[in-house]
Amino acid sequence: MRKQAFRAMVGSAALGFLAMVVIGCASQMHARAVDPSVIPKLAGSYTGYYTGAGGSANPATLTIDDKGNYTMSITQTGVSTSGTIGVDGGQLVFKRTGRTGPSQDRAFASGTVDYQEAPDGSLILTGFGRDDVGPLSVSFTKRK
């Protein structure tokens, strides 16, 4: 009986710690407000991953022009998407407006993106959003 109580207490403590970590990380996202002048800085070619509602991370490439228009190709699925990245309320937001390949009915999606500069000058984009099927996430790096 004591072992069960101890396990329950340890499990609750671990769950509480995990919740604090998640809340702490979430509060750090988008901590720095951005303005539209950042968009040209994002221009270029990126490699990374797209994770859809199914939960599998798929290798992808992302190209952003200096006006914030983007195209993304998900390597293994034959899906290509397009849209815009802009600034709304101090946050980078993306709006997917086109999709080719399977499931074209999932063309529309939106979400937020955060960017960071790595010490080597690379740009890292990470973000979360939603389409008609469910949540999605992206993680891309543009090497210097």
KEDRENPA-237368 format. One record per atom (N, C-alpha, C): residue in three letters; residue number from 1; x negated, y, z. Coordinates in steps of 0.05 Angstrom, whole numbers, plus 32768, in hexadecimal, padded with zeros to 4 digits. Layout:
<volums>
type|seq|px|py|pz
ALA|NUM|X|Y|Z;
...
</volums>
This chain:
<volums>
type|seq|px|py|pz
MET|1|7FF0|7FE8|8000;
MET|1|8000|8000|8000;
MET|1|7FEF|8019|8000;
ARG|2|7FD9|8019|800F;
ARG|2|7FC7|8030|8010;
ARG|2|7FBA|8034|7FF6;
LYS|3|7FB3|801E|7FE8;
LYS|3|7FA6|8021|7FCE;
LYS|3|7FB9|802E|7FBA;
GLN|4|7FD3|8028|7FBA;
GLN|4|7FE6|8034|7FA8;
GLN|4|7FE8|8052|7FAE;
ALA|5|7FE9|8059|7FC7;
ALA|5|7FEB|8075|7FCF;
ALA|5|7FD3|8084|7FC6;
PHE|6|7FBB|8078|7FCA;
PHE|6|7FA2|8084|7FC2;
PHE|6|7FA1|8088|7FA4;
ARG|7|7FA9|8074|7F95;
ARG|7|7FAA|8076|7F77;
ARG|7|7FBD|808C|7F6E;
ALA|8|7FD4|808D|7F7B;
ALA|8|7FE7|80A2|7F74;
ALA|8|7FDC|80BE|7F7A;
MET|9|7FCE|80C0|7F90;
MET|9|7FC3|80DA|7F97;
MET|9|7FAC|80E2|7F84;
VAL|10|7F9B|80CF|7F7D;
VAL|10|7F85|80D4|7F6A;
VAL|10|7F91|80DB|7F4E;
GLY|11|7FA5|80CB|7F46;
GLY|11|7FB2|80D0|7F2C;
GLY|11|7FBF|80EC|7F2B;
SER|12|7FCC|80F4|7F41;
SER|12|7FD8|810F|7F42;
SER|12|7FC3|8125|7F41;
ALA|13|7FAD|8120|7F4F;
ALA|13|7F97|8134|7F4F;
ALA|13|7F8B|8136|7F33;
ALA|14|7F87|8120|7F26;
ALA|14|7F7B|8120|7F0B;
ALA|14|7F8E|812E|7EF8;
LEU|15|7FA8|8129|7EFA;
LEU|15|7FBC|8136|7EE9;
LEU|15|7FBC|8154|7EEE;
GLY|16|7FBB|815B|7F07;
GLY|16|7FBA|8178|7F0E;
GLY|16|7FA1|8186|7F03;
PHE|17|7F8A|8178|7F05;
PHE|17|7F71|8183|7EFA;
PHE|17|7F74|8186|7EDB;
LEU|18|7F7E|8172|7ECE;
LEU|18|7F82|8173|7EB1;
LEU|18|7F94|818A|7EA9;
ALA|19|7FA9|818E|7EB8;
ALA|19|7FBC|81A5|7EB3;
ALA|19|7FAD|81BF|7EB6;
MET|20|7F9C|81C2|7ECA;
MET|20|7F8D|81DB|7ECE;
MET|20|7F7A|81E0|7EB7;
VAL|21|7F6D|81CA|7EAD;
VAL|21|7F5A|81CD|7E97;
VAL|21|7F6A|81D6|7E7E;
VAL|22|7F80|81C9|7E78;
VAL|22|7F90|81D0|7E61;
VAL|22|7F9A|81ED|7E62;
ILE|23|7FA4|81F5|7E79;
ILE|23|7FAE|8211|7E7C;
ILE|23|7F96|8224|7E7A;
GLY|24|7F80|821D|7E86;
GLY|24|7F68|822F|7E84;
GLY|24|7F5F|8232|7E67;
CYS|25|7F5E|821C|7E58;
CYS|25|7F56|821E|7E3C;
CYS|25|7F6A|822D|7E2C;
ALA|26|7F83|8229|7E31;
ALA|26|7F98|8237|7E22;
ALA|26|7F97|8255|7E27;
SER|27|7F90|825C|7E40;
SER|27|7F8F|8279|7E46;
SER|27|7F77|8286|7E38;
GLN|28|7F63|8276|7E31;
GLN|28|7F4B|8281|7E24;
GLN|28|7F4F|8284|7E06;
MET|29|7F62|8276|7DFB;
MET|29|7F67|8278|7DDE;
MET|29|7F71|8294|7DD8;
HIS|30|7F68|829F|7DC2;
HIS|30|7F71|82B9|7DB9;
HIS|30|7F6D|82CF|7DCE;
ALA|31|7F59|82CB|7DDE;
ALA|31|7F53|82DF|7DF3;
ALA|31|7F4B|82FA|7DE7;
ARG|32|7F40|82F9|7DCF;
ARG|32|7F36|8311|7DC2;
ARG|32|7F49|8319|7DAC;
ALA|33|7F55|8330|7DAF;
ALA|33|7F67|833A|7D9A;
ALA|33|7F58|8340|7D81;
VAL|34|7F64|833B|7D6A;
VAL|34|7F57|8340|7D51;
VAL|34|7F68|8354|7D41;
ASP|35|7F5C|8361|7D2E;
ASP|35|7F6A|8373|7D1C;
ASP|35|7F65|836A|7CFF;
PRO|36|7F73|8375|7CEC;
PRO|36|7F71|836C|7CD0;
PRO|36|7F55|836D|7CC4;
SER|37|7F43|837C|7CD0;
SER|37|7F28|837E|7CC5;
SER|37|7F18|8364|7CC7;
VAL|38|7F22|8351|7CD7;
VAL|38|7F14|8337|7CDA;
VAL|38|7F19|8325|7CC2;
ILE|39|7F2F|8329|7CB3;
ILE|39|7F36|8317|7C9D;
ILE|39|7F1F|8314|7C89;
PRO|40|7F13|8329|7C7E;
PRO|40|7EFD|8325|7C6B;
PRO|40|7EE6|8315|7C76;
LYS|41|7EE1|8317|7C90;
LYS|41|7ECC|8308|7C9D;
LYS|41|7ED1|82EA|7C9C;
LEU|42|7EEA|82E2|7C9B;
LEU|42|7EF2|82C6|7C9A;
LEU|42|7EEE|82B9|7C7F;
ALA|43|7EEB|82CA|7C6A;
ALA|43|7EEA|82C0|7C4E;
ALA|43|7ED3|82AB|7C4B;
GLY|44|7ED9|8296|7C3C;
GLY|44|7EC5|8282|7C37;
GLY|44|7ED1|8266|7C37;
SER|45|7EBF|8252|7C36;
SER|45|7EC7|8236|7C34;
SER|45|7EC0|8228|7C4F;
TYR|46|7ED3|8219|7C59;
TYR|46|7ED1|820B|7C72;
TYR|46|7ED5|81ED|7C6E;
THR|47|7ECA|81DD|7C80;
THR|47|7ED0|81C1|7C82;
THR|47|7EDA|81BB|7C9E;
GLY|48|7EEB|81A7|7CA0;
GLY|48|7EF6|81A1|7CBB;
GLY|48|7F0C|818C|7CB9;
TYR|49|7F20|8190|7CCB;
TYR|49|7F35|817C|7CCE;
TYR|49|7F50|818A|7CD0;
TYR|50|7F64|817C|7CC6;
TYR|50|7F80|8183|7CC8;
TYR|50|7F8E|816C|7CD7;
THR|51|7F9D|8172|7CEC;
THR|51|7FAB|815D|7CFA;
THR|51|7FC9|8164|7CFA;
GLY|52|7FD9|8153|7CEE;
GLY|52|7FF5|8157|7CEC;
GLY|52|8004|814A|7D03;
ALA|53|801F|8149|7D01;
ALA|53|8030|813E|7D16;
ALA|53|8029|8121|7D1C;
GLY|54|801E|8112|7D09;
GLY|54|8018|80F6|7D0D;
GLY|54|8000|80F2|7D20;
GLY|55|7FF0|8107|7D24;
GLY|55|7FDA|8106|7D37;
GLY|55|7FBF|80FD|7D2C;
SER|56|7FBE|80F7|7D12;
SER|56|7FA4|80EF|7D06;
SER|56|7F96|8108|7CFB;
ALA|57|7F7C|810A|7D02;
ALA|57|7F6C|8120|7CF8;
ALA|57|7F62|8118|7CDC;
ASN|58|7F69|8128|7CC8;
ASN|58|7F61|8123|7CAC;
ASN|58|7F4C|8137|7CA3;
PRO|59|7F36|812E|7C97;
PRO|59|7F22|8140|7C8D;
PRO|59|7F2F|8153|7C78;
ALA|60|7F27|816C|7C79;
ALA|60|7F32|8180|7C67;
ALA|60|7F1E|8196|7C61;
THR|61|7F24|81A4|7C4B;
THR|61|7F14|81BC|7C44;
THR|61|7F27|81D3|7C43;
LEU|62|7F1C|81EA|7C4A;
LEU|62|7F2C|8203|7C4C;
LEU|62|7F1D|8219|7C3E;
THR|63|7F2A|8228|7C2D;
THR|63|7F1E|823F|7C20;
THR|63|7F30|8257|7C25;
ILE|64|7F23|826D|7C2F;
ILE|64|7F31|8286|7C35;
ILE|64|7F25|829C|7C25;
ASP|65|7F36|82AC|7C17;
ASP|65|7F2B|82C3|7C09;
ASP|65|7F2A|82DC|7C1B;
ASP|66|7F1F|82F1|7C11;
ASP|66|7F1C|8309|7C22;
ASP|66|7F36|8318|7C28;
LYS|67|7F4C|830F|7C1C;
LYS|67|7F66|831B|7C22;
LYS|67|7F76|830A|7C35;
GLY|68|7F6C|82F2|7C3C;
GLY|68|7F79|82E1|7C4F;
GLY|68|7F8A|82CB|7C42;
ASN|69|7F89|82C8|7C28;
ASN|69|7F96|82B2|7C1B;
ASN|69|7F85|8299|7C1E;
TYR|70|7F92|8282|7C23;
TYR|70|7F83|826A|7C27;
TYR|70|7F8E|8253|7C17;
THR|71|7F7D|823F|7C12;
THR|71|7F85|8225|7C07;
THR|71|7F76|8210|7C19;
MET|72|7F85|81FB|7C1E;
MET|72|7F79|81E5|7C2E;
MET|72|7F7F|81CB|7C1F;
SER|73|7F6B|81BA|7C1D;
SER|73|7F6E|81A0|7C11;
SER|73|7F68|818B|7C26;
ILE|74|7F7B|8179|7C2A;
ILE|74|7F78|8164|7C3E;
ILE|74|7F6D|814C|7C2E;
THR|75|7F54|8145|7C32;
THR|75|7F45|8134|7C21;
THR|75|7F52|8119|7C1C;
GLN|76|7F5A|810A|7C30;
GLN|76|7F63|80EF|7C2C;
GLN|76|7F80|80EC|7C24;
THR|77|7F90|8101|7C26;
THR|77|7FAC|80FF|7C20;
THR|77|7FB5|810A|7C05;
GLY|78|7FA3|8119|7BF8;
GLY|78|7FAB|8126|7BDF;
GLY|78|7FBD|813E|7BE2;
VAL|79|7FC0|8148|7BFB;
VAL|79|7FD1|815F|7C01;
VAL|79|7FC0|8178|7BFF;
SER|80|7FCB|818C|7BF3;
SER|80|7FBF|81A7|7BF1;
SER|80|7FD4|81BB|7BFB;
THR|81|7FCB|81CE|7C0B;
THR|81|7FDD|81E2|7C15;
THR|81|7FD2|81FE|7C10;
SER|82|7FE3|8212|7C11;
SER|82|7FDA|822D|7C0D;
SER|82|7FEB|823F|7C1E;
GLY|83|7FE0|8257|7C24;
GLY|83|7FEF|826A|7C34;
GLY|83|7FDE|8282|7C3A;
THR|84|7FE3|828F|7C50;
THR|84|7FD5|82A8|7C57;
THR|84|7FCD|82A7|7C75;
ILE|85|7FB7|82B5|7C7A;
ILE|85|7FAF|82BA|7C96;
ILE|85|7FAF|82D8|7C9A;
GLY|86|7FBC|82E1|7CAF;
GLY|86|7FBE|82FD|7CB4;
GLY|86|7FBD|8302|7CD2;
VAL|87|7FC3|831B|7CDA;
VAL|87|7FC1|8322|7CF6;
VAL|87|7FDD|832C|7CFE;
ASP|88|7FE7|8321|7D15;
ASP|88|8000|832A|7D20;
ASP|88|7FFD|832B|7D3E;
GLY|89|8001|8342|7D4A;
GLY|89|7FFF|8345|7D67;
GLY|89|7FE4|833F|7D72;
GLY|90|7FCF|8345|7D62;
GLY|90|7FB4|8340|7D6B;
GLY|90|7FAA|8324|7D68;
GLN|91|7FBB|8312|7D5C;
GLN|91|7FB3|82F7|7D58;
GLN|91|7FB2|82F0|7D3A;
LEU|92|7FA0|82DE|7D34;
LEU|92|7F9F|82D4|7D18;
LEU|92|7FB6|82C0|7D15;
VAL|93|7FC6|82C3|7D01;
VAL|93|7FDC|82B1|7CFC;
VAL|93|7FDA|82A6|7CDF;
PHE|94|7FE2|828D|7CDC;
PHE|94|7FE3|8282|7CC1;
PHE|94|8000|827C|7CB9;
LYS|95|8006|827F|7CA0;
LYS|95|8020|8278|7C95;
LYS|95|801B|8267|7C7C;
ARG|96|8022|824D|7C7E;
ARG|96|8020|823C|7C67;
ARG|96|8039|823F|7C56;
THR|97|8035|8245|7C3D;
THR|97|804C|824B|7C2B;
THR|97|804D|8237|7C13;
GLY|98|8039|8226|7C10;
GLY|98|803A|8214|7BF9;
GLY|98|802C|81F9|7C01;
ARG|99|8035|81E4|7BF4;
ARG|99|802A|81CA|7BF8;
ARG|99|802E|81B9|7BDF;
THR|100|8019|81AB|7BD7;
THR|100|801B|8199|7BC1;
THR|100|8014|817D|7BCB;
GLY|101|801D|8169|7BBD;
GLY|101|8018|814D|7BC5;
GLY|101|8030|8143|7BD4;
PRO|102|802C|812D|7BE3;
PRO|102|8042|8121|7BF3;
PRO|102|804F|8134|7C06;
SER|103|8068|8130|7C0C;
SER|103|8077|8140|7C20;
SER|103|8076|815E|7C1A;
GLN|104|807D|8165|7C01;
GLN|104|807D|8182|7BFA;
GLN|104|8092|8191|7C09;
ASP|105|80A6|8183|7C15;
ASP|105|80BA|8191|7C24;
ASP|105|80AF|819D|7C3E;
ARG|106|8097|8196|7C45;
ARG|106|808A|81A1|7C5D;
ARG|106|8078|81B8|7C57;
ALA|107|807F|81C7|7C42;
ALA|107|806E|81DD|7C39;
ALA|107|806B|81F3|7C4E;
PHE|108|8080|81F9|7C5C;
PHE|108|807F|8210|7C6E;
PHE|108|8075|8208|7C8A;
ALA|109|8062|8217|7C94;
ALA|109|8057|8214|7CAE;
ALA|109|804C|822E|7CB8;
SER|110|8048|8231|7CD2;
SER|110|803B|8249|7CDC;
SER|110|802E|8242|7CF7;
GLY|111|801C|8253|7CFF;
GLY|111|800E|8250|7D18;
GLY|111|7FF9|8265|7D1C;
THR|112|7FE9|8261|7D31;
THR|112|7FD4|8274|7D37;
THR|112|7FB8|8267|7D34;
VAL|113|7FA5|8278|7D2F;
VAL|113|7F89|826E|7D2B;
VAL|113|7F77|8280|7D3C;
ASP|114|7F63|8274|7D48;
ASP|114|7F4F|8282|7D56;
ASP|114|7F34|827E|7D48;
TYR|115|7F23|8291|7D48;
TYR|115|7F09|828E|7D3C;
TYR|115|7EF3|8295|7D4F;
GLN|116|7EDC|8287|7D4C;
GLN|116|7EC5|828C|7D5C;
GLN|116|7EAC|828C|7D4B;
GLU|117|7E99|829C|7D52;
GLU|117|7E7F|829A|7D44;
GLU|117|7E6C|8289|7D55;
ALA|118|7E61|8275|7D49;
ALA|118|7E4D|8264|7D56;
ALA|118|7E32|8272|7D57;
PRO|119|7E21|826A|7D69;
PRO|119|7E06|8277|7D6B;
PRO|119|7DF7|8276|7D51;
ASP|120|7DFC|8262|7D40;
ASP|120|7DED|8260|7D27;
ASP|120|7DFA|8271|7D10;
GLY|121|7E0F|8280|7D17;
GLY|121|7E1D|8291|7D03;
GLY|121|7E34|8284|7CF5;
SER|122|7E39|826A|7CFB;
SER|122|7E50|825C|7CEF;
SER|122|7E6A|8268|7CFB;
LEU|123|7E7F|8266|7CEC;
LEU|123|7E9A|826E|7CF6;
LEU|123|7EAA|8255|7CFB;
ILE|124|7EB8|8255|7D11;
ILE|124|7EC8|823E|7D19;
ILE|124|7EE5|8247|7D1B;
LEU|125|7EF7|823B|7D0D;
LEU|125|7F14|8241|7D0E;
LEU|125|7F22|8229|7D1B;
THR|126|7F32|822F|7D2F;
THR|126|7F43|821A|7D3B;
THR|126|7F5F|8226|7D3E;
GLY|127|7F73|8215|7D3A;
GLY|127|7F8E|8220|7D3D;
GLY|127|7FA3|820A|7D40;
PHE|128|7FBA|8214|7D48;
PHE|128|7FD1|8203|7D4C;
PHE|128|7FEA|820F|7D3E;
GLY|129|7FFB|81FE|7D35;
GLY|129|8013|8207|7D28;
GLY|129|8029|81F2|7D27;
ARG|130|803C|81F6|7D16;
ARG|130|8053|81E4|7D14;
ARG|130|805E|81E6|7CF8;
ASP|131|8066|81CE|7CED;
ASP|131|8075|81CE|7CD5;
ASP|131|8090|81C0|7CDB;
ASP|132|809F|81B9|7CC6;
ASP|132|80B9|81AD|7CCA;
ASP|132|80B8|8192|7CD9;
VAL|133|80A2|8184|7CD8;
VAL|133|809F|816A|7CE4;
VAL|133|8096|816B|7D01;
GLY|134|8085|817F|7D07;
GLY|134|807C|8181|7D23;
GLY|134|8062|8191|7D24;
PRO|135|8053|818D|7D3A;
PRO|135|803B|819D|7D3E;
PRO|135|8024|8195|7D2B;
LEU|136|8012|81A8|7D27;
LEU|136|7FFA|81A4|7D17;
LEU|136|7FE3|81B3|7D24;
SER|137|7FCB|81AB|7D1D;
SER|137|7FB3|81BA|7D26;
SER|137|7F9E|81B9|7D11;
VAL|138|7F8D|81CD|7D12;
VAL|138|7F77|81CF|7CFE;
VAL|138|7F5D|81D6|7D0D;
SER|139|7F47|81CC|7D02;
SER|139|7F2D|81D3|7D0D;
SER|139|7F19|81D3|7CF5;
PHE|140|7F0D|81EA|7CF0;
PHE|140|7EFC|81EE|7CD9;
PHE|140|7EE3|81FD|7CE0;
THR|141|7ECD|81F7|7CD1;
THR|141|7EB4|8205|7CD5;
THR|141|7EA9|820F|7CBA;
LYS|142|7EA1|8228|7CBA;
LYS|142|7E93|8234|7CA2;
LYS|142|7E76|8237|7CAB;
ARG|143|7E65|8227|7C9E;
ARG|143|7E49|8228|7CA4;
ARG|143|7E3C|8241|7C99;
LYS|144|7E29|824C|7CA7;
LYS|144|7E1B|8264|7C9E;
LYS|144|7E07|825D|7C88;
</volums>
